[in-house]
Amino acid sequence: MPNHKSCEKRMRTSEKQRVRNRAFRSQLRAAIKDVRSESNKEEAAKKLESAKQILDKAASKGLIHPRNADRNKSRLAMYVNKLS
């Protein structure tokens, strides 16, 4: 247990952030899986746009590296373009 008040506060804020990050990361993974599981090109394109927004938001918040977001967006776009 922490010995200082500032450490107690840090524990509380860290826990809040951990829960928030976990929820957002789960949402991110679900969005990527939604695009990958789609076989219809039009539906996949719609889901791709929402996945791109979520990836950009995660990168801006520091949840994932910006290059990681770019790489995922590129791979998802290639997947959607290959659909017929």
C-alpha positions, -999 to +999 in steps of 0.1 A: +000+000+000+012+035-007+027+056+021+020+090+005-013+108-004+000+115-039+007+078-044-028+069-032-042+093-058-019+079-084-033+045-077-069+056-081-062+075-113-041+046-127-070+022-121-095+044-138-072+048-168-066+011-169-103+003-170-109+030-197-080+017-218-092-019-215-127-010-227-114+011-256-089-016-267-118-041-266-138-018-288-109-014-312-104-052-315-141-057-321-141-031-349-112-048-367-129-082-364-161-068-377-143-056-409-125-089-413-156-110-408-176-092-435-178-108-469-199-081-486-178-053-500-203-025-494-208-035-457-171-040-452-164-005-466-189+010-441-173-009-412-139+001-424-147+038-420-158+033-384-127+011-377-104+039-391-120+064-368-115+042-338-079+034-348-071+071-352-086+079-319-066+052-302-034+065-317-041+101-307-048+090-271-016+070-270-033+036-266-015+023-297+014+037-317+005+058-347+023+035-371+004+006-356-028+024-365-016+032-400-006-004-406-039-018-394-058+007-416-037-002-446-042-039-441-080-036-436-083-014-467-064-040-487-087-067-474-118-047-484-104-039-518-099-076-525-135-084-518-158-088-547 
